[in-house]
Amino acid sequence: MSNLSISFEELKNNLLKDIEFKVEYERLKPEYDAMQQFSKTRKIYHRRRERQ
């Protein structure tokens, strides 16, 4: 049986070769980075509250 899986990084690198995809990815990246930071901060906040 062949292995058809591909890592996320490999998939992302392949997709970023497409100029239209790359432009849209770069346009949306700040928004997703902000959401990711918010999510991390929220997890930290909840962990600290659980300890109290």
N, CA, C and O of each residue as an XYZ file, in Angstrom:
208
protein
N       0.838     -1.168      0.000
C       0.000      0.000      0.000
C       0.891      1.241      0.000
O       1.868      1.298      0.746
N       0.569      2.214     -0.812
C       1.401      3.419     -0.889
C       0.964      4.443      0.155
O      -0.194      4.476      0.571
N       1.894      5.257      0.557
C       1.630      6.304      1.532
C       1.260      7.579      0.782
O       2.114      8.186      0.136
N       0.008      7.987      0.861
C      -0.459      9.159      0.137
C      -0.514     10.406      1.018
O      -1.003     11.447      0.579
N      -0.029     10.318      2.229
C      -0.086     11.472      3.118
C       1.017     12.474      2.781
O       2.059     12.128      2.225
N       0.749     13.707      3.134
C       1.696     14.793      2.894
C       1.662     15.686      4.141
O       0.599     15.901      4.725
N       2.803     16.192      4.537
C       2.838     17.050      5.718
C       2.195     18.402      5.388
O       2.106     18.810      4.229
N       1.755     19.074      6.444
C       1.147     20.387      6.249
C       2.140     21.344      5.601
O       1.781     22.079      4.681
N       3.378     21.342      6.069
C       4.392     22.249      5.514
C       4.621     21.991      4.030
O       4.743     22.929      3.242
N       4.677     20.732      3.657
C       4.873     20.388      2.248
C       3.679     20.852      1.412
O       3.853     21.392      0.320
N       2.485     20.642      1.922
C       1.279     21.089      1.228
C       1.282     22.606      1.081
O       1.018     23.134      0.000
N       1.583     23.303      2.180
C       1.610     24.765      2.153
C       2.643     25.274      1.153
O       2.361     26.193      0.383
N       3.827     24.690      1.158
C       4.869     25.108      0.219
C       4.442     24.894     -1.229
O       4.725     25.724     -2.092
N       3.764     23.785     -1.491
C       3.281     23.528     -2.852
C       2.218     24.545     -3.251
O       2.223     25.046     -4.376
N       1.312     24.848     -2.333
C       0.252     25.810     -2.637
C       0.800     27.218     -2.834
O       0.292     27.972     -3.663
N       1.829     27.573     -2.080
C       2.395     28.921     -2.183
C       3.127     29.157     -3.513
O       3.490     30.293     -3.818
N       3.341     28.132     -4.284
C       3.927     28.293     -5.619
C       2.941     28.948     -6.583
O       3.336     29.538     -7.588
N       1.642     28.835     -6.260
C       0.586     29.460     -7.056
C       0.500     30.931     -6.635
O       0.209     31.226     -5.476
N       0.752     31.846     -7.565
C       0.815     33.276     -7.255
C      -0.498     33.785     -6.648
O      -0.472     34.523     -5.663
N      -1.630     33.406     -7.217
C      -2.921     33.869     -6.689
C      -3.131     33.389     -5.259
O      -3.606     34.146     -4.412
N      -2.786     32.155     -4.989
C      -2.913     31.606     -3.635
C      -1.999     32.368     -2.685
O      -2.404     32.731     -1.580
N      -0.762     32.609     -3.118
C       0.214     33.279     -2.269
C      -0.229     34.703     -1.921
O      -0.086     35.138     -0.778
N      -0.761     35.420     -2.896
C      -1.231     36.786     -2.651
C      -2.347     36.777     -1.609
O      -2.331     37.577     -0.673
N      -3.308     35.879     -1.770
C      -4.424     35.792     -0.829
C      -3.943     35.333      0.546
O      -4.415     35.833      1.567
N      -3.010     34.387      0.577
C      -2.447     33.900      1.842
C      -1.780     35.054      2.590
O      -1.998     35.227      3.789
N      -0.976     35.832      1.891
C      -0.272     36.959      2.516
C      -1.255     38.041      2.958
O      -1.028     38.703      3.970
N      -2.338     38.227      2.216
C      -3.338     39.231      2.565
C      -4.054     38.849      3.870
O      -4.351     39.717      4.691
N      -4.326     37.564      4.057
C      -5.067     37.101      5.227
C      -4.185     36.761      6.421
O      -4.689     36.641      7.538
N      -2.893     36.606      6.213
C      -1.985     36.154      7.266
C      -2.046     36.996      8.547
O      -2.099     36.414      9.630
N      -2.043     38.329      8.482
C      -2.101     39.105      9.739
C      -3.357     38.817     10.559
O      -3.303     38.776     11.788
N      -4.475     38.621      9.886
C      -5.716     38.326     10.593
C      -5.626     36.971     11.314
O      -6.024     36.853     12.473
N      -5.111     35.971     10.634
C      -4.984     34.649     11.250
C      -3.918     34.632     12.338
O      -4.061     33.926     13.336
N      -2.857     35.400     12.152
C      -1.835     35.502     13.206
C      -2.431     36.106     14.468
O      -2.134     35.658     15.576
N      -3.279     37.131     14.300
C      -3.920     37.766     15.455
C      -4.848     36.786     16.157
O      -4.864     36.721     17.387
N      -5.617     36.027     15.395
C      -6.519     35.038     15.996
C      -5.739     33.963     16.734
O      -6.149     33.521     17.807
N      -4.617     33.540     16.163
C      -3.796     32.521     16.813
C      -3.222     33.055     18.128
O      -3.196     32.341     19.131
N      -2.766     34.305     18.120
C      -2.223     34.902     19.346
C      -3.318     35.043     20.404
O      -3.072     34.781     21.581
N      -4.503     35.445     20.007
C      -5.626     35.556     20.932
C      -5.924     34.199     21.562
O      -6.146     34.104     22.769
N      -5.929     33.158     20.747
C      -6.221     31.812     21.237
C      -5.164     31.357     22.244
O      -5.501     30.789     23.283
N      -3.899     31.601     21.943
C      -2.824     31.222     22.868
C      -2.947     31.969     24.190
O      -2.789     31.387     25.263
N      -3.230     33.265     24.098
C      -3.362     34.088     25.299
C      -4.531     33.610     26.147
O      -4.438     33.561     27.374
N      -5.612     33.265     25.501
C      -6.799     32.782     26.211
C      -6.507     31.472     26.948
O      -6.940     31.286     28.085
N      -5.769     30.565     26.294
C      -5.406     29.299     26.944
C      -4.550     29.547     28.180
O      -4.764     28.931     29.224
N      -3.590     30.440     28.061
C      -2.719     30.768     29.197
C      -3.542     31.348     30.345
O      -3.357     30.976     31.504
N      -4.450     32.259     30.011
C      -5.308     32.879     31.022
C      -6.121     31.827     31.765
O      -6.205     31.861     32.993
N      -6.722     30.891     31.028
C      -7.552     29.874     31.661
C      -6.727     28.891     32.504
O      -7.184     28.431     33.550
N      -5.529     28.579     32.050
C      -4.660     27.696     32.852
C      -4.310     28.359     34.178
O      -4.310     27.712     35.225
N      -4.014     29.648     34.125
C      -3.656     30.373     35.351
C      -4.839     30.458     36.306
O      -4.662     30.355     37.520
N      -6.023     30.642     35.779
C      -7.221     30.717     36.630
C      -7.509     29.378     37.273
O      -7.991     29.328     38.405
N      -7.220     28.281     36.568
C      -7.453     26.946     37.126
C      -6.546     26.666     38.315
O      -6.923     25.917     39.216
N      -5.374     27.248     38.330
C      -4.417     27.041     39.419
C      -4.817     27.771     40.688
O      -4.405     27.380     41.781
N      -5.601     28.810     40.564
C      -5.958     29.634     41.730
C      -6.982     28.969     42.604
O      -7.385     29.533     43.622
